[in-house]
Every structure is written in C-alpha cells, then in structure tokens.
Amino acid sequence: MDNVQAVRLKKKDYNLRDARKKVRSLGYKDTYRGKSPFTQTENWYRFRQFSPNKFKNYITKKKDGIQYVIGIR
C-alpha cells in the first residue's frame, strides 16, 4: 500500500517482539529515524513509517487484523 503512515497491531494478538517481526515481514520499518520504533496505547502497537506532518488527512484500512493508517496529501 502506498502512503502508509503507520501500521497498527493489536496487543492481544502480538507481544512486542512478534509485532516487530510481523511489521518487518510485511515490508515495513519497525524503527523510525533511529528512535523508539513504536508508540503504544492500551490496545495497540503503532509503528510509524512517515511523519504525520507529511499528510493532510488519513484513512484507516484493515487487512488480516492489522490496521494501516494511510496518509492523503
């Protein structure tokens, strides 16, 4: 998918180690500018691919239990 700003995986389905492996296996980065590769909420691991400032709006697409935040320029 083009313009994927972030990839989100449910914590109930993955521990952090497996989430990082899954993100890499999908062809996305598990690090961002050499900093902490993710943020987390109570329910999600979020792996940033691009700065949110690059986009004006967002949509979320779901596939196989994974959410992809798509940036719209």
Sequence and secondary structure as in RCSB ss.txt:
>XXXX:A:sequence
MDNVQAVRLKKKDYNLRDARKKVRSLGYKDTYRGKSPFTQTENWYRFRQFSPNKFKNYITKKKDGIQYVIGIR
>XXXX:A:secstr
 TTEEEEEEETTT  HHHHHHHHHHTT  S BTTB  EEE SSEEEEE S GGG SEEEEEEETTEEEEEEE 
